[in-house]
Amino acid sequence: MIYAEKKKTIINEESSAIFHFHQALRSFVRACYAVRLKERTWETNTNSENHSPLMKASLSDEEYLNPTLVMEKAFAEYSIKDFDYYIAIVVYFSMGVFKNAEQSSLISTYIHLTKMLDAAHLILERRIPKSQ
């Protein structure tokens, strides 16, 4: 979204990178949706020594303790199609030059996507290896 209002395109030489970005985000959204659908509880390591204010990032205290809440909140407000539309708009703005891009409706989707990235990172950091 940073490049949506710039006077230069984001990628001149390697425009296929934006397609890879698009596909990666679409896959990520679907993975988050699958995490939300799982009924089992995730086995995570919640040692207090690993709790850092930097790890919290954009998450609330409740979301930090239970990162799957982020996915539940995001998909309660938006569908997968809504996230796909948002990603398509980001790609569209990134590929061209737009001076007066309408961004206000995209902000809450961006916030949910950022929180899902932070929550996914926490889930990966806290997971318990299967050998234990």
ZAMARGU-4260 file (C-alpha; in steps of 0.2 Angstrom, whole numbers, plus 5000, padded with zeros to 4 digits):
<rodrens>
0) 5000/5000/5000 | 5015/5011/5002 | 5017/5013/4983 | 4998/5016/4980 | 5001/5035/4980
5) 5019/5036/4973 | 5023/5043/4956 | 5033/5028/4952 | 5029/5010/4950 | 5035/4998/4963
10) 5042/4985/4952 | 5049/4990/4935 | 5062/4976/4932 | 5054/4961/4940 | 5035/4962/4939
15) 5033/4944/4942 | 5037/4947/4961 | 5021/4955/4964 | 5012/4940/4957 | 5022/4929/4969
20) 5017/4941/4983 | 4999/4939/4978 | 4999/4921/4978 | 5008/4920/4995 | 4996/4931/5003
25) 4981/4921/4996 | 4989/4905/5002 | 4992/4913/5019 | 4974/4919/5021 | 4968/4902/5017
30) 4979/4894/5030 | 4973/4906/5043 | 4955/4901/5038 | 4960/4883/5040 | 4967/4887/5058
35) 4951/4895/5062 | 4941/4880/5057 | 4951/4868/5068 | 4941/4863/5083 | 4956/4855/5092
40) 4966/4866/5103 | 4984/4870/5098 | 4998/4863/5109 | 5009/4878/5112 | 5024/4882/5124
45) 5018/4897/5134 | 5034/4899/5145 | 5034/4916/5153 | 5053/4918/5149 | 5048/4920/5130
50) 5036/4934/5133 | 5043/4950/5125 | 5034/4966/5121 | 5042/4966/5104 | 5034/4949/5101
55) 5017/4956/5105 | 5018/4967/5090 | 5000/4973/5085 | 4991/4960/5096 | 4981/4964/5111
60) 4985/4955/5128 | 4971/4942/5125 | 4976/4939/5107 | 4995/4937/5112 | 4990/4923/5124
65) 4978/4915/5112 | 4984/4919/5094 | 4969/4909/5086 | 4957/4923/5092 | 4965/4934/5078
70) 4959/4922/5065 | 4942/4921/5073 | 4940/4940/5073 | 4946/4942/5056 | 4935/4930/5048
75) 4920/4935/5058 | 4921/4952/5050 | 4928/4947/5033 | 4926/4932/5021 | 4940/4924/5011
80) 4933/4934/4996 | 4935/4950/5005 | 4953/4947/5008 | 4955/4941/4990 | 4948/4958/4984
85) 4959/4967/4996 | 4975/4958/4990 | 4969/4961/4972 | 4967/4980/4975 | 4985/4980/4983
90) 4992/4972/4968 | 4983/4983/4956 | 4989/4999/4965 | 5007/4992/4966 | 5008/4989/4947
95) 5003/5006/4942 | 5004/5025/4946 | 4989/5032/4956 | 4988/5049/4964 | 4971/5048/4972
100) 4969/5031/4977 | 4954/5027/4989 | 4962/5019/5004 | 4950/5022/5018 | 4940/5006/5015
105) 4956/4995/5015 | 4963/5000/5031 | 4953/4988/5043 | 4957/4973/5031 | 4976/4978/5031
110) 4975/4979/5050 | 4967/4961/5051 | 4980/4954/5039 | 4994/4962/5049 | 4987/4954/5065
115) 4986/4937/5057 | 5004/4938/5051 | 5009/4942/5069 | 4998/4928/5076 | 5005/4916/5064
120) 5022/4920/5069 | 5018/4917/5087 | 5010/4900/5083 | 5025/4895/5074 | 5037/4901/5088
125) 5026/4893/5102 | 5023/4876/5094 | 5029/4861/5103 | 5039/4849/5092 | 5031/4832/5089
130) 5046/4823/5096 | 5042/4829/5114
</rodrens>
